[in-house]
Amino acid sequence: MHFVLTINQRDSREAGDLVPQLIRSLRHLPAALPFQRTVGDEASGVLNDASAAVAAALSAVRERRWHVGIGVGELHVPLPADLTDARGYGLVYARRAVERAQSSGDRVPLAVEGPDAELAAEAEAVLRLLGLIVAARTEAEWKVLDLMTPGARGQQKFVAQELGITAQAVSKAVVRSHWNEEWATRPAAARLLGLAYGPASLPPAVLPYRA
């Protein structure tokens, strides 16, 4: 099973070409084919892991400058070095998804397509809700959250020391940004993505936005 993400820039005329920046922000994720520019202001990548697909999608949503399409489906193997030479239904679904995201006009322009349309729609709904949480965060909140490690105990004091703020301020930023709720929901989003292809054994791990 493959998860193909096609991510298209929303405002290239206003902001300039941000594709290289996007690719750098996603390079830490384990990928069957790393993210690369495919055409114009668009990048695509192929992931084997649903949690990595969730991480990539939310990383793009965080910047509020991208249309995100996720296609769930197989690609012909062996995979080529260049994504433009790849073939398979995963690419077809990803193209349908990103085009729908572009035309949706939604606050979180993200779409999911796969063989099971109902489960793909459920995965899309959960990811959009997560996207609303992620996109609403302030720069001050991200300064705190980027130093946090999901599941680690006793880290708020360390983060406070690193930023020169109080532990109470860190705690308030975590609560206000719904960080714990996001990470509690990520596995459900990943599971639904996998089920959009069919029954699959999905790893429980979840991955951060960037290294």
N, C-alpha and C positions, 0 to 999 in steps of 0.2 A: 504494500500500500504506500502511496506517495501523497504528500500534501504540497501542492504547487501554489505559491503565493505570487500574484502579480500585483504590483503596487505602482500606481500612477500618480504623478504630482498634480496637485489641484491648482496651483497658482504660479506656474513657472515664469510667466511674464512679469509678475510682480516681485517674486522672491529670487529669481534666477534659478540656475540648475542646481538642485539639491540632491540629485541622484547619488553622486559620490559620497556625500555625507550619510545618506540612508544606508548605502552598502557597508560603510565602515561601522555603523551602529549595529549591524546585524551579523558581522563577521564572526562573532564569538559563538554563534549558535551552531550546533552540529547539523551539517547539511549534506545531503546526497549530491547536490549541485549547489555550490555557494551562490549567493545573490550576485547578479551581474546585470548591467544595463542590457536590455533587450532591444528597445527601440525608443528614440526620442527621450522623453522625460519619464521613462518607465523602467522598473527593475523587476526581475523575477528570480525565484530560487526554489529549489526542491528539497523538502525535508521528509525524513522517514518517521519522525516522531511527532505525535499530535501536540504534546506539551510545547515543543519547540515552535510549532506553527502558531500556537496561542501567543507565545512570547514575542514572535516576530510581528504578528498582527497588532498586538497592543503597543509594541515599541513604535510602530508607524502611527498608530492612532494618537499616541502621546504628543506627537509633533503637530497634529492638527493641519497637516499640509498634504495628506495622501488619501487617495481612494484605494481601498484594500479589497482584493478579490482572492478567495481561497477556493481552490479546486481539489476535491478529494477523488483520487483515481490513480490507476496504474499508468506508468510510463514504460515504454519499451526498453528492455535491458539487453546488453549493458548500456548504461547511460553515457552519452557523449560528454566530452569536456566542455563543449559550448552548448548552452541551453537552447540556442536557436536551432540546433540540429536534433533536438529531442522530439519524440513523437509519443502520442498516447492520449487517452481520454482525460487524464489529469490536467493537461494543458487546455483542452477544450472547456472543461468546467471552470478553470481559473479565468479564462477569457470571458466567459459568460458572466462570471461573478463580478469581475472588475468593471465590466461595461454596465452592469446593473447598479453597482455602487456609484459610478459616475453619474448616472441619470436619476439617482434616487432623491437627491436634494436633502438627504438626512443629515442630522448633526454629526452622526458617526457613519460616514460613508463606507460601510463594510458589508460584504456579501459572501455567502458560502453556497457553493453548488457541488452536488455529488450524486451518485447513483440513487440513493434514498433521499428523495426530495423533502420528505417530511422531517427526517432527522437533520438534514442539512439546514432546514429552516429553523429548527430548534437550536442547533449550534449557533446559527447566525444571531438569533434573538439573545442568547446568553452572552455572546461576544459583544454585541452592541451595548448591552447593559454594562458590561465591564468597561467598554470603551467610554461610556458616559462618565464613569467614575474617574478613569485615567485622564481623560481630556479636560476635566474640570479642575485639576490640581494646579496650584500656583507654583511659581519658581521656588519660593521659600519652602514649600512642602516637599518639592523634589530634592532640594538640597539635603533634607533629612532622609527621605526615602531611599535615595541613591546610596546611602551608607548602611542601610538596613539589610539584614540577611533573613529571608523567610525561615521561620521555625527556630531561630536562635534565641536563647534566653539571655536576659541581663545585658542586652546590647544598647539599650537606650542611654545609659550613663556614658558609655563609650562614645556614642554619636554626639551627645551633648558636649563632651570634652573636645571632640574634633571640631565642632562648629562654634565653640565658645558660647553656648547657650545653656539654659537650665534643662535638667531632665524633664521637668514639667512641660516645658515648651516642646520638647521632642514628643512627649506623650500626647499632647494636644494635637500636634501635626499628624501623628499616626491615626488618631481617632477621627479627626476632621476629614482626612483624605480617604477614609474607609480602606486603608491598606490591608488590614487583617481580613476584611470581608472579600476583598479582591482575591487574595491568595487562597482563601477557603473555597472560592468559586472556580478558580482556574482548572482544577482537575475535572470538574463537571463539564466545562467547555471542551476540554481535550477529549474526554470520553465521547461526547456527542459528535465531535468531529470524526473520530474513528468509526463510530457507528453509522455515520453517513455513507460509509463505503460498504459496511456489512459487519457481521460479528468479527471482532478482533481482540487480541490480547494487547492492552495498552500499558506501557510502563507508568508507574505512579509518580515519577519525578516531575517537578515543575521547574521552569527555568526563568532566570531574571531577564530584565529588559536588555541589559548589556553587561559585559564583564566589568 
